[in-house]
């Protein structure tokens, strides 16, 4: 059902410092860097050697918290799947609420979210 981890997203408190850490210290390859003016936010896509990715986000004055609203720390964990529908059906059959499917504005890929028992946002990413 789950094929692997597609990406992990992290919201940082200092974008320049975190970008330097992940690209210069950890040597992750930059895939794309986008400034989202409407959110006053940077999005940095980084590649790990196994093909999985790390997304680094900046948000002005993000509060410290574990899940909502978006804040510093782990944002969500994404699982790569071949097809969303069978997994969504399985989750719903188990009584788990799944958000409507959306389209990634940068890649055109389909994705959706659900939560673990502690409210941690989990993503299914079709690839």
C-alpha positions as CSV (number, residue, x, y, z in Angstrom):
1,X,0.0,0.0,0.0
2,X,2.7,2.6,1.0
3,X,5.7,2.6,-1.3
4,X,8.0,4.8,0.7
5,X,8.5,8.3,1.9
6,X,8.3,11.0,-0.7
7,X,9.2,14.0,1.4
8,X,9.4,15.5,4.9
9,X,8.5,19.1,5.4
10,X,10.0,21.4,8.0
11,X,9.1,24.9,8.9
12,X,12.1,26.8,10.1
13,X,12.6,29.9,12.2
14,X,15.5,31.3,10.2
15,X,15.4,30.5,6.5
16,X,19.0,31.5,5.6
17,X,20.5,29.6,8.6
18,X,18.4,26.4,7.8
19,X,19.2,26.6,4.1
20,X,22.9,26.8,4.9
21,X,22.6,23.8,7.3
22,X,20.8,21.5,4.9
23,X,22.7,22.5,1.7
24,X,26.2,23.2,3.0
25,X,26.5,21.0,6.1
26,X,24.3,18.1,5.2
27,X,25.1,18.5,1.4
28,X,21.5,18.0,0.2
29,X,21.0,19.0,-3.5
30,X,18.7,21.9,-4.2
31,X,15.9,20.8,-6.6
32,X,13.9,24.1,-6.6
33,X,13.7,27.3,-4.6
34,X,10.5,29.3,-4.7
35,X,9.5,32.5,-3.0
36,X,5.8,32.7,-2.4
37,X,5.0,36.4,-2.2
38,X,1.4,35.9,-1.2
39,X,2.6,34.1,2.0
40,X,5.9,36.0,2.4
41,X,7.4,32.5,2.5
42,X,10.3,30.5,0.9
43,X,9.9,26.9,-0.2
44,X,13.2,25.0,-0.8
45,X,13.0,21.5,-2.2
46,X,16.0,19.3,-1.4
47,X,17.0,15.9,-2.7
48,X,18.3,13.0,-0.5
49,X,20.5,10.4,-2.0
50,X,17.8,7.7,-2.0
51,X,15.5,10.0,-4.1
52,X,13.4,11.1,-1.1
53,X,13.1,14.8,-0.5
54,X,13.0,17.4,2.2
55,X,10.9,20.6,1.9
56,X,12.1,23.6,3.9
57,X,9.6,26.3,4.5
58,X,9.8,29.8,6.1
59,X,6.8,31.6,7.5
60,X,7.0,35.0,9.3
61,X,6.5,34.7,13.0
62,X,5.6,31.1,13.0
63,X,4.6,30.0,16.5
64,X,6.2,27.0,18.2
65,X,3.7,24.2,18.2
66,X,3.3,20.5,17.2
67,X,0.8,20.7,14.4
68,X,-1.8,23.5,13.5
69,X,-1.3,26.3,12.6
70,X,1.9,25.7,10.6
71,X,4.9,26.3,12.7
72,X,8.6,25.5,13.3
73,X,9.5,21.8,13.4
74,X,8.0,18.8,11.6
75,X,5.1,20.0,9.3
76,X,4.0,16.6,8.0
77,X,5.2,13.2,6.9
78,X,4.4,12.2,3.3
79,X,4.1,8.7,2.0
80,X,4.6,7.9,-1.7
81,X,1.8,5.8,-3.2
82,X,1.2,4.5,-6.8
83,X,-2.5,5.5,-6.7
84,X,-4.4,7.6,-4.1
85,X,-7.8,5.9,-4.5
86,X,-7.1,2.5,-3.0
87,X,-5.3,3.9,0.0
88,X,-8.0,6.6,0.6
89,X,-10.7,3.8,0.4
90,X,-8.7,1.7,2.9
91,X,-8.3,4.6,5.3
92,X,-12.0,5.6,5.1
93,X,-13.0,2.0,5.6
94,X,-11.0,2.1,8.8
95,X,-12.9,5.2,9.9
96,X,-10.1,7.7,9.2
97,X,-11.1,11.0,7.7
98,X,-9.2,12.0,4.5
99,X,-9.1,15.5,3.1
100,X,-10.2,16.1,-0.5
101,X,-7.5,15.4,-3.1
102,X,-5.6,18.5,-4.2
103,X,-3.0,19.2,-7.0
104,X,0.5,20.4,-6.1
105,X,0.9,23.8,-7.7
106,X,4.5,23.2,-8.7
107,X,4.5,19.6,-9.8
108,X,1.0,18.9,-10.9
109,X,0.9,15.8,-8.7
110,X,-2.2,14.7,-6.7
111,X,-2.1,14.5,-2.9
112,X,-4.2,14.4,0.2
113,X,-3.9,14.5,4.0
114,X,-5.1,12.6,7.0
115,X,-4.0,12.6,10.6
116,X,-2.5,10.1,12.9
117,X,-4.1,9.5,16.3
118,X,-2.1,12.4,17.9
119,X,-3.1,14.8,15.1
120,X,0.2,14.7,13.2
121,X,-0.6,15.6,9.6
122,X,0.2,12.7,7.2
123,X,0.2,13.0,3.4
124,X,-0.3,10.6,0.6
125,X,1.5,11.7,-2.5
126,X,0.8,10.0,-5.8
127,X,3.9,9.3,-7.9
